[in-house]
Amino acid sequence: MMRYLTLLHAAMLIGYLTCPELCAQNKPVDFLPEGSYKVMGFNTTPLLVQLIPFNRSNPRVVGPYYVNWRSYVQNARGLKGFKISLGVDLSDATAEAVQAFLNFRLGFEGYRKISPRWGYTRGFSVMFSAGDFNTPGTKQDNDVFFGFGPHWGVDFFVSPKVSLSVETALVFGTASPQDFGVGGGPRFEFIPPVALNLNFWAPKREKRIIK
């Protein structure tokens, strides 16, 4: 519960800091004009949990991915494209709540506006995990995991080129023999929305054909 309060407080703080700038403008702001975009996102939770007073959340248990890269093209129903995510922590950990991990994801995703500031994403990815998914709770002694599954997210624009987002996912896959004995076995994972991502949107340049 404390982790979700941290995400809520962080979103409110960033929104409060950006509101005066946006309200000072005389004309309406178009937060996401039609077009194709490249999006670079960073997991800000490791920093936020250390800055917010009286917060006891572990600053290293912040979700499976630290960086997310999205590439979208415009179509009639919104934005469509693909997504790449990476998270790595190879440091030694003595606490039971943290262990080294390497997580990678590759898949496709769609984005659709639901209001000038709000939008939602949904997609499907294949995933590789060595260690664990770095989420709160009891840690399993995982070795290697291959899986696939859907994911859903929400974006909120705090300025025309910057958004905050959270995401959740379901993963179906196969674990290494270390988890289930000889031959390994299937496993189902739920990845909760424990990470608050700060995303920077950049329009793609139009390709020019030189005759």
N, C-alpha and C positions, 0 to 999 in steps of 0.2 A: 504494500500500500504506500509506503514512504517513497518508493521509486516513482510511482505514478503521480504523486503529489509534486515531486521534483520536476517532472516533465510539465505539469500544469503551471507551476510557478514560473518556470523558464519561459514558456510560451507567452504568459501574461506580461512578463518583464520586457521581452523583446517587442511585443505588440505595443506596450506603453511607450517605449523609447522611439518607435518609428511613427507613432500616430501623429504627433505634432507636425512632422515634416509633410506628411501626406495631407493633413487637414489644411495646411497653409496654402495649398495649391488652389487656384481659382477654377480650374477645369477638372472634370472627372478623369480619374486615372484608369487607363486600360492595362490591367495587370498582366494579361497574357494575350497579346494580339495574335491573329491567325498567322501561321508560319511554322517552319521547322526549327527545332531547338536541340541544343546540347546542354545537358544538365550535370553538374558535378556536385555531389553531396558528401557531407562530412558528419560523422557521428559526434555530436557535441556533448553527450551525456558524461563522458569521463571528466570534462572540465566543469560542467554545471554542478555535479554532485559534490565537488570540492568547494565551490563558491557559495552555495546556499547554506545559511546557518542552520545548525541543529539537525543536519541531515546525516544519517548513519548508513546510507547506502554504500556499497562497495564500489569505488570508482573504476574498478577493472571488470566488473560483471555488468556489461552494458550492451549485450547483444552480439550476434555473430559477426557483424560487418562494421568496419570503420570507415570505408569509403564506398560510394556508389556512383556509377557513371551511367547516364541514360542518353539515348539518342532517339529523337522523335522526328517523324514526318507528319505533315498535316493531311487529313482526309476528311470526308464528309461528316464523320461521326466524332471527330476529335483528333487526338494525337496517337500515333502508333509507332512502335520501335522496339529496341532491345535494351537490356540492362545487364551490367556487369557489377558484381559486388565482391569485396575482398576484406577479410579481417585476419590479422596475425598478431599473436602474442607468444613469443618464444622465451620469455623470461622465466626464471625459476620461481615457483610459488610454493610456499609452505602451508598456506591456509587451505582447508578443505573446500572452501567456496570458490577457489580459483585454480585453474590449471591451464597449461600451455595449449594453444590451439592454432589451427590454420583452417579457415573457411573460405570457400570460393563458390560463386554462383553465376550462372549465365542463362539468360532466358529472354523472352519477349514480354512486352508490357504495353498497355494502353492507358491514356490519360483523358479524362473527360471533365469539363467544367460543370459545376453545379451552381455557381454564383460568381460574381466578379473576383472574389478573393479565394473561394474554396473550389477544390477539385478532388477527384478520387482516382486512384490507379488500381489496376488489377492485371495480373499476368500469370505466367507459368514458367518455371525454371528447373534446371537440373543443378544439383548441388554436390559438393564434395566437402567433407569435414574430417579433419584429423585432430583429435582431442575431444572437444564438445562444441555446442552452439553458444557457449558463454552466456547463459541465461540464469536467473536466480533459481535456487532450489538445490536438491541433492545432486552431486556430481557423479556420473557414471565413469567407470574406468574405460572410456572408449578408445579405440585405436583408429580405425578408418571406417567411414560411413559414406556410401553413395546413395543419393536419393533424388526425388523429383516431387514437384507439387505446386499448388497455386499460392499466390500471395495477393494481399490487398493492402492499400494504403490511402492516406488522406494528406493533401497538401493545403497549406494556408499561406497566402502571399502577404508578407509584411512590407514589401515594396515591389515595384514592377519587375525586378530581376532577382528577387530573393524570396525563398519560401521556407517554411518549416514543415516537416513531415514526420509521420509515424507509420509503422507498417507491421503487419502480422502475417504469418505463413503457416501452412500445413505441409509436412514433409513425409513422404512414404519412401522407404528405402531398405537397404540391406547393410547390416553391421558386420564388422570383422569377426573372425572366430573367437577372438579374445573375449567378446561379450557373451556369446551364446554357445561356446564350445566348438568342437570340430565342425566345420561347414558353415558357421555363422548363422544368421537368421534374419527375418524381416523385422522392421521396427517402424513405429509411427511416432512422429515428433510434432509438437505444437510450439511455434516460436512466438512468444508474446511481444507486444509493442513496448519494449523497454528502452528503445533508442529514440532520441529526438535528433533528427537530421537537419542540418542547415544546408540548403541547396542554392546554387547559383545558376541561373538560366541565361544562356547566350544564344541568340538567333544564329542559325546556320547561314553561311554566305551562299548566295545563289551561284550556281555553276555557269560560267560563261563559255560559250562555244566560239572558238576563234576560227574564223573562216580563212 
